[in-house]
């Protein structure tokens, strides 16, 4: 019988992938990988602000992650290239977060837990937050699925159908910020983007429809979570990086000749 902490870790990872799988598919389709990375880096600044104001860390990371995504969208809309804006804001937010934490007097913070995750220390209260956040993201994506797909495939077609591509991108931005807030406890700010991108990229080799790709991303992500936890316990390696390493191994297997990426 697995220990309680291991069961909680597995449930946390599964909850994360239920949301990160479908959202990661949109991140891959829309080439938003860098935005996911920048949003995750900003979460460290959210941790510092939450600790300074005695707010829940998940709330602080979610608010700052959302502000980061909106700021990037605003800067890129004013003529600056998106990758430059993302690069400047991502690294600035990460540096500011690390510096801000050092100024917190009387607060002992294990930054490695926020940078690389500490899934083995997940509590039952964390599970409520993780699964609640995942359910919210899933409901949001299910509600807007067809509109999001249309805006992703062809913005002109979306406009002709009476949709606003900017509004659909905002929906994805909200979902991305929430997933970052959920995931920081599990894989940490530096590895969140990996769990958004790698399972979805792996799923391309197995899926023929958008819905199938989203489902495959969830399934492969869950396999990576369980495989990473097993490797972490068996080889005494950090749990968060082990999960991402397992996802990377799955991606390599998906590249075996005979499975062409679509």
Secondary structure, 3 states (H helix, E strand, C coil): CCCHHHHHHHHHHHHHHHHHHHHHHHHHHCCCHHHHHHHHHHHHHHHHHHHHHCCCHHHHHHHHHHHHHHHHHHHHCCCCCHHHHHHHHHHHHHHHHHHHHHCCCCCCCCHHHHHHCCHHHCCHHHHHHHHHHHHHHHHHHHHHHHHHHHHHHCHHHHHHCCCCHHHHHHHHHHHHHHHHHHHCCCCCCCCHHHHHHHHHHHHCCCCCCHHHHHHHHHHHHHHHHHHHHHHHHHHCCCHHHHHHHHHHHHHHHHCCCCCCCC
